[in-house]
Amino acid sequence: MGGEPWFYFVPYQADISRALQGLRTREFEAGRYNPVTPFPEFPVAAHAPSPGAQHASIEEAIEAADADGTRSILDIERVSDDPDYGVISPLSEDDLVELFGTSTPTREMIESNEDLFENIDRGQGIYVVAYRDGQPSEIFFAGYSFD
């Protein structure tokens, strides 16, 4: 079995780590993670249907998911400038320009470009700030499950 892609858009905030942790909490509380929801559908919006958390903590949910991972943002623990397992990192400015023709892509550009998943290894993630009218408007988080 291969890694499963996951992705989310959240409102922009300058503190990417805070946005990440807020998203992790939202998705945990909603129960939109394996094993509660074995294959969540993406993109997930804050108001999407949810069965609710079935574990006492994110750590317990990760442990219950075993080698498959949660197939969600829960597998990502922190933000780093460098890609690594359990980490979300920004695409470089060169990658942004190569993928979108600009370092300030819009949500529409991000949604229509599946090539950006080629830059992501299993168990890792990336983020891209989406722009509207030249201003940051959303953060796109994407990654692959472990298995």
C-alpha positions in Angstrom: 0.0 0.0 0.0 1.3 3.5 -0.8 1.1 6.7 1.1 -2.2 8.6 1.0 -2.2 12.3 0.2 -3.9 14.8 2.5 -4.4 18.6 2.3 -6.1 21.5 3.9 -6.6 25.2 3.5 -6.9 27.3 6.7 -7.2 31.1 7.2 -3.8 32.8 7.0 -2.0 33.8 10.2 1.7 34.8 10.4 2.5 32.2 13.0 2.6 29.0 10.9 3.2 26.8 13.9 0.1 28.1 15.6 -2.0 27.5 12.5 -0.6 24.0 12.3 -1.4 23.2 15.9 -4.9 24.7 15.6 -5.6 22.5 12.5 -4.3 19.4 14.3 -6.6 20.1 17.2 -9.6 20.8 14.9 -9.1 17.6 13.0 -8.5 15.5 16.1 -11.6 16.8 17.8 -13.6 16.2 14.6 -12.4 12.6 14.4 -11.2 13.0 10.8 -8.2 10.7 11.1 -7.4 7.1 10.7 -8.5 4.8 12.5 -11.7 6.7 13.2 -12.1 7.7 9.6 -9.8 5.2 7.7 -9.7 7.3 4.5 -10.7 10.9 5.2 -11.8 12.9 2.1 -9.9 16.0 1.1 -10.0 18.9 1.1 -11.5 19.0 4.6 -13.3 22.2 5.6 -13.9 23.1 9.3 -17.7 22.4 8.9 -17.3 19.0 7.3 -19.1 16.1 8.9 -17.2 14.5 11.7 -17.7 11.5 14.0 -15.8 13.2 16.9 -12.5 12.1 18.5 -12.4 8.5 19.6 -9.1 8.7 21.5 -8.0 10.6 24.6 -5.2 12.5 22.8 -3.5 13.1 19.5 -0.6 10.9 20.7 -3.1 8.0 21.5 -4.6 8.4 18.0 -1.2 8.3 16.4 -0.4 5.1 18.4 -3.7 3.5 17.4 -3.1 4.3 13.7 0.2 2.2 13.9 2.4 2.1 10.7 -0.3 3.5 8.5 -0.3 6.8 10.3 -3.4 8.9 10.8 -3.6 9.8 7.1 -4.1 13.4 8.2 -2.4 16.5 9.6 -2.1 14.7 13.0 1.0 12.9 11.7 2.8 16.3 11.5 4.1 17.5 14.8 6.0 20.7 14.0 7.1 23.3 11.4 10.7 23.3 10.2 12.6 25.0 7.4 14.0 21.5 6.4 11.8 18.5 5.3 11.8 15.6 7.7 9.4 13.0 9.1 6.6 14.4 11.1 7.5 17.9 9.9 5.8 20.5 7.7 8.2 22.8 5.8 7.7 25.6 3.3 8.3 25.2 -0.4 11.3 27.2 -1.5 10.8 30.4 -3.5 12.4 28.6 -6.5 9.9 25.7 -6.1 7.0 28.1 -5.9 8.1 30.0 -9.1 8.7 26.7 -10.9 5.3 25.3 -9.9 3.2 28.4 -10.1 5.2 31.0 -12.1 5.1 33.3 -9.0 6.2 33.2 -5.4 2.7 34.4 -4.4 0.3 31.8 -5.8 -3.5 32.1 -5.4 -5.6 29.4 -4.0 -6.8 28.6 -7.5 -3.3 28.1 -8.7 -2.5 25.8 -5.7 -5.7 23.7 -6.2 -5.1 23.2 -9.9 -1.4 22.1 -9.5 -1.0 18.4 -8.5 2.7 18.6 -9.3 3.4 20.1 -5.9 2.8 16.6 -4.4 5.9 15.4 -6.2 8.0 17.4 -3.7 6.6 15.5 -0.7 7.9 12.2 0.8 5.8 9.8 2.9 5.3 11.0 6.5 6.2 14.6 5.6 4.4 17.7 4.6 4.7 21.1 3.0 2.9 24.4 3.3 2.3 27.2 0.9 0.8 30.7 1.7 -2.0 31.4 -0.7 -2.6 35.0 -1.8 -5.6 37.0 -2.8 -5.3 40.6 -4.1 -1.6 40.5 -3.4 -2.1 39.7 0.4 -1.7 36.4 2.3 -5.2 34.9 2.7 -4.8 31.2 3.5 -2.2 28.5 4.3 -2.2 25.3 2.3 -1.0 22.3 4.2 -0.3 19.1 2.3 1.5 15.8 2.8 1.5 12.0 2.5 0.7 9.4 5.1 3.4 7.0 6.2 1.7 4.0 4.4 
